[in-house]
Amino acid sequence: MTTTLALTGATGFVGKTVIRLALDKGFAVRALTRRPQPPREGVTWIDGALDRPESLAELARGSDAVMHIAGVVNAPNRAGFAAGNIEGTRAMVEAAAATGVRRFIHVSSLAAREPGLSDYGWSKAGAEEVVAASGLDWTMVRPPAIYGPEDTEMFEMFRMARRGIVLLPPGGRMSVIEVNDLARLLLALVPDRASVGAIYEADDGVEHGWTHKGFAEALGYAVDRRIATFAAPKSMLRVASRIDRAVRRSKAKLTADRVNYFSHPDWVIDPAKRPPAELWQPQVNTRAGLKATAAWYRRKGWLG
């Protein structure tokens, strides 16, 4: 019997990968989109958005599970994060409940562990509270930094590495995960009853994560450059964020909110929250995955 998956964030970086792997595994996909998409076998595109409840009900109707990936990673203020992450999640939870869909996979973020650091983290923690109180058969996943082909967020660091110098936040450690590994985990959760009520933190399997400098050097390896690194104090990152805002305006990547997030010294997953090994294990070696991602950027002309 075919499993039908309702998917938000379907046209984004993670969502595209989930769709590809879901179709490979024989899922039928109902996918939310704001803009017309080309026909694709196995995918039913649903015109809608998180602030259009009627479209969310249409998305969920007839599905066996909802996978909520969509969210806001950059907003001008707290209200923008609340609308996209808290209220958007609430609307999707309500649509799932109203249409009788019990299984709910929610993609959160490690930032939810530290809601006081940033508006983004506060909103992701708020979204988790909505899911936990939903009464649905939920599972949540808190990814660390995600990389892979088509990503526009981590791409900034690849571009710095290509130029030979990587600006880093103050000293600290981080975990990472390649997008295909994350997508495999999300799909493995759909039929897994043992994971109901669990919050998982998944990564590439590197114990204690990566130092910022060590990860930057891995980026240098990926782009075939010997790089220099510079750990900037928080005050300098604040200045850089103002410059980025002045130059790129609403498209700025280094926002004031992100400065607080980036400057936190510990974005390593909690090993006690790793998914059970019998359910999922990472398959992508990070150095090899970064190399493959850089090659994709080159093919597309992103790295020059």
C-alpha positions as CSV (number, residue, x, y, z in Angstrom):
1,M,0.0,0.0,0.0
2,T,1.4,3.4,-1.0
3,T,2.1,5.9,1.9
4,T,1.0,9.4,1.1
5,L,3.2,12.2,2.6
6,A,2.0,15.8,3.0
7,L,5.0,18.1,2.8
8,T,5.6,21.7,3.6
9,G,8.8,23.4,2.6
10,A,8.7,21.2,-0.5
11,T,10.4,23.7,-2.8
12,G,13.2,24.5,-0.4
13,F,16.6,23.0,0.0
14,V,15.7,20.2,2.4
15,G,12.2,19.7,0.9
16,K,13.5,19.0,-2.6
17,T,15.8,16.3,-1.3
18,V,13.0,14.8,0.7
19,I,10.8,14.6,-2.4
20,R,13.5,12.9,-4.5
21,L,14.2,10.3,-1.8
22,A,10.5,9.8,-1.0
23,L,9.7,9.1,-4.6
24,D,12.6,6.6,-4.8
25,K,11.1,4.8,-1.8
26,G,7.6,4.6,-3.4
27,F,5.9,7.4,-1.4
28,A,3.2,9.5,-3.0
29,V,3.8,13.2,-2.1
30,R,1.3,16.0,-1.7
31,A,3.5,19.2,-1.7
32,L,2.7,22.7,-0.7
33,T,3.9,25.5,-3.1
34,R,3.3,29.2,-3.5
35,R,4.2,29.2,-7.2
36,P,3.3,26.9,-10.1
37,Q,5.5,23.9,-10.4
38,P,6.2,21.6,-13.4
39,P,4.2,18.3,-13.3
40,R,6.1,15.5,-11.6
41,E,5.0,11.9,-11.4
42,G,4.2,10.9,-7.9
43,V,3.8,14.5,-6.7
44,T,0.5,16.4,-6.3
45,W,1.2,20.1,-6.0
46,I,-1.1,22.1,-3.7
47,D,-1.2,25.8,-4.2
48,G,-1.0,27.4,-0.8
49,A,1.0,28.7,2.1
50,L,1.2,28.5,5.9
51,D,-1.0,31.6,6.3
52,R,-3.7,30.1,4.1
53,P,-5.5,27.5,6.3
54,E,-7.8,26.2,3.6
55,S,-4.7,25.2,1.5
56,L,-3.2,23.3,4.5
57,A,-6.4,21.3,5.0
58,E,-6.2,20.4,1.3
59,L,-2.6,19.5,1.7
60,A,-3.2,17.1,4.6
61,R,-6.5,15.6,3.3
62,G,-6.0,12.0,2.4
63,S,-2.4,11.8,3.6
64,D,-0.9,9.3,6.0
65,A,1.6,11.7,7.5
66,V,2.5,15.3,7.6
67,M,6.1,16.4,7.4
68,H,6.5,20.1,8.4
69,I,9.8,21.4,7.0
70,A,8.8,25.0,6.1
71,G,9.9,27.8,8.3
72,V,11.5,31.2,8.5
73,V,15.3,31.4,9.0
74,N,15.5,35.2,8.4
75,A,13.0,37.9,9.4
76,P,13.2,41.6,10.2
77,N,11.9,41.2,13.7
78,R,10.4,38.8,16.3
79,A,6.9,39.2,14.8
80,G,8.2,37.9,11.5
81,F,9.7,34.8,13.1
82,A,6.6,34.2,15.2
83,A,4.3,34.4,12.1
84,G,6.4,32.0,10.1
85,N,7.6,29.5,12.7
86,I,5.1,29.5,15.6
87,E,1.8,30.4,13.9
88,G,2.7,28.6,10.7
89,T,3.3,25.4,12.7
90,R,0.1,25.9,14.6
91,A,-1.8,26.2,11.4
92,M,-0.3,23.0,10.0
93,V,-1.0,21.1,13.3
94,E,-4.6,22.3,13.2
95,A,-5.0,21.2,9.6
96,A,-3.6,17.8,10.3
97,A,-5.9,17.3,13.3
98,A,-8.9,18.6,11.4
99,T,-8.4,16.1,8.6
100,G,-7.6,13.1,10.8
101,V,-3.9,12.8,10.0
102,R,-2.2,11.6,13.2
103,R,1.5,11.2,12.2
104,F,3.4,14.5,12.3
105,I,7.1,14.9,11.6
106,H,8.4,18.3,12.6
107,V,11.7,19.8,11.5
108,S,13.0,22.1,14.2
109,S,16.5,23.3,14.9
110,L,19.3,23.1,17.5
111,A,18.5,26.8,18.0
112,A,15.4,25.8,19.9
113,R,17.7,24.6,22.8
114,E,18.7,28.3,23.4
115,P,15.5,30.4,23.0
116,G,17.1,33.3,24.8
117,L,19.9,33.8,22.3
118,S,17.9,34.9,19.2
119,D,14.5,35.5,17.9
120,Y,14.9,32.6,15.5
121,G,15.7,30.2,18.4
122,W,12.8,31.6,20.4
123,S,10.4,31.0,17.5
124,K,11.7,27.5,16.9
125,A,11.2,26.7,20.6
126,G,7.7,28.1,20.4
127,A,6.9,25.9,17.4
128,E,8.1,22.9,19.4
129,E,5.7,23.8,22.2
130,V,2.9,23.9,19.7
131,V,3.7,20.5,18.3
132,A,4.2,18.9,21.8
133,A,0.8,20.2,22.9
134,S,-1.0,19.0,19.7
135,G,-2.1,15.6,20.8
136,L,-0.8,14.2,17.5
137,D,1.6,11.3,17.1
138,W,4.6,13.6,16.6
139,T,8.3,13.3,16.3
140,M,10.7,16.3,16.2
141,V,14.1,16.5,14.6
142,R,16.6,19.3,15.5
143,P,19.2,19.4,12.7
144,P,22.4,21.3,13.2
145,A,24.0,23.2,10.3
146,I,22.8,21.5,7.1
147,Y,24.9,21.5,3.9
148,G,24.6,20.1,0.5
149,P,23.9,20.9,-3.2
150,E,21.5,23.8,-3.7
151,D,21.9,25.2,-0.2
152,T,22.2,29.0,-0.2
153,E,23.0,29.5,3.5
154,M,26.2,27.4,3.9
155,F,27.2,28.5,0.4
156,E,28.5,31.8,2.0
157,M,31.2,29.9,3.8
158,F,32.2,28.0,0.6
159,R,32.6,31.3,-1.1
160,M,34.8,32.7,1.6
161,A,36.9,29.5,1.5
162,R,37.3,29.9,-2.3
163,R,38.7,33.3,-1.7
164,G,41.2,31.9,0.8
165,I,40.0,33.4,4.1
166,V,37.1,32.3,6.3
167,L,35.7,34.7,8.9
168,L,34.6,32.7,11.9
169,P,32.6,33.5,15.0
170,P,34.4,33.4,18.4
171,G,35.8,30.0,19.5
172,G,33.3,27.2,19.7
173,R,32.2,23.8,18.3
174,M,29.4,22.8,15.9
175,S,27.8,19.8,14.4
176,V,26.8,19.4,10.8
177,I,24.6,17.1,8.7
178,E,24.5,16.5,4.9
179,V,21.0,17.1,3.4
180,N,20.6,13.5,2.1
181,D,21.4,12.1,5.5
182,L,18.8,14.4,7.0
183,A,16.2,13.5,4.4
184,R,16.7,9.7,5.0
185,L,16.1,10.2,8.7
186,L,12.9,12.2,8.2
187,L,11.5,9.5,5.9
188,A,12.6,6.7,8.2
189,L,10.5,8.3,10.9
190,V,7.2,8.2,9.0
191,P,6.3,4.6,9.8
192,D,8.3,4.3,13.0
193,R,6.0,4.1,16.0
194,A,8.8,3.8,18.5
195,S,9.8,7.4,17.8
196,V,6.4,9.0,18.7
197,G,7.0,11.7,21.3
198,A,10.8,11.8,20.7
199,I,13.0,14.8,20.0
200,Y,16.1,13.7,18.0
201,E,19.3,15.6,17.3
202,A,21.2,14.1,14.3
203,D,24.5,14.9,12.8
204,D,27.4,13.4,10.7
205,G,28.5,11.1,13.5
206,V,31.6,13.1,14.5
207,E,31.9,12.8,18.2
208,H,32.1,16.2,19.9
209,G,31.4,17.9,16.6
210,W,33.8,20.2,14.7
211,T,35.7,23.2,15.9
212,H,34.9,26.2,13.9
213,K,38.5,26.3,12.6
214,G,38.4,22.5,11.8
215,F,35.3,22.9,9.8
216,A,36.7,25.9,7.9
217,E,39.7,23.8,7.0
218,A,37.4,21.1,5.7
219,L,35.8,23.7,3.5
220,G,39.2,24.7,2.2
221,Y,39.8,21.0,1.3
222,A,36.5,21.0,-0.5
223,V,37.4,24.0,-2.7
224,D,41.1,23.0,-3.1
225,R,42.4,26.0,-1.3
226,R,44.8,26.5,1.5
227,I,42.9,28.9,3.7
228,A,43.5,31.4,6.5
229,T,40.9,31.7,9.3
230,F,40.0,34.6,11.4
231,A,37.9,34.3,14.6
232,A,36.1,37.6,14.9
233,P,34.9,38.9,18.2
234,K,31.2,39.4,18.6
235,S,31.6,43.2,18.4
236,M,33.2,42.8,14.9
237,L,30.4,40.5,13.8
238,R,27.9,43.1,14.8
239,V,29.6,45.7,12.6
240,A,29.8,43.2,9.8
241,S,26.0,42.6,10.1
242,R,25.3,46.3,9.8
243,I,27.4,46.4,6.6
244,D,25.7,43.4,5.2
245,R,22.3,44.9,5.9
246,A,23.3,48.2,4.2
247,V,24.6,46.4,1.2
248,R,22.1,43.6,0.7
249,R,19.2,45.0,2.6
250,S,16.5,42.4,3.0
251,K,18.8,39.7,1.4
252,A,21.4,40.1,4.1
253,K,22.7,36.8,5.5
254,L,24.6,38.1,8.6
255,T,21.7,39.7,10.5
256,A,22.0,41.0,14.1
257,D,19.8,38.1,15.2
258,R,22.3,35.6,13.6
259,V,25.3,37.3,15.3
260,N,23.9,36.2,18.6
261,Y,23.2,32.7,17.3
262,F,26.6,32.3,15.7
263,S,28.5,33.6,18.7
264,H,27.2,30.8,21.0
265,P,30.1,28.4,21.7
266,D,28.2,25.1,21.6
267,W,26.1,24.0,18.7
268,V,27.1,20.3,19.1
269,I,24.2,17.8,19.2
270,D,23.4,16.0,22.4
271,P,24.6,12.4,21.8
272,A,21.9,11.1,24.1
273,K,19.3,12.5,21.6
274,R,20.8,10.8,18.6
275,P,18.3,8.6,16.7
276,P,18.6,4.9,17.5
277,A,21.2,3.2,15.4
278,E,18.7,0.6,14.2
279,L,16.5,3.4,12.8
280,W,19.1,5.6,11.1
281,Q,22.8,6.2,10.9
282,P,24.6,8.9,8.9
283,Q,26.2,7.7,5.6
284,V,27.9,10.8,4.3
285,N,31.5,11.5,5.4
286,T,31.6,15.3,5.9
287,R,34.9,16.0,4.0
288,A,33.7,13.9,1.1
289,G,30.2,15.5,1.3
290,L,31.7,19.1,1.3
291,K,33.8,18.2,-1.7
292,A,30.8,16.9,-3.6
293,T,28.8,20.0,-2.6
294,A,31.6,22.3,-3.9
295,A,31.7,20.4,-7.1
296,W,27.9,21.0,-7.5
297,Y,28.4,24.7,-6.9
298,R,31.1,24.8,-9.6
299,R,29.0,23.0,-12.1
300,K,26.3,25.6,-11.6
301,G,28.7,28.5,-11.8
302,W,28.2,29.5,-8.2
303,L,31.9,29.4,-7.3
304,G,33.2,30.9,-10.5
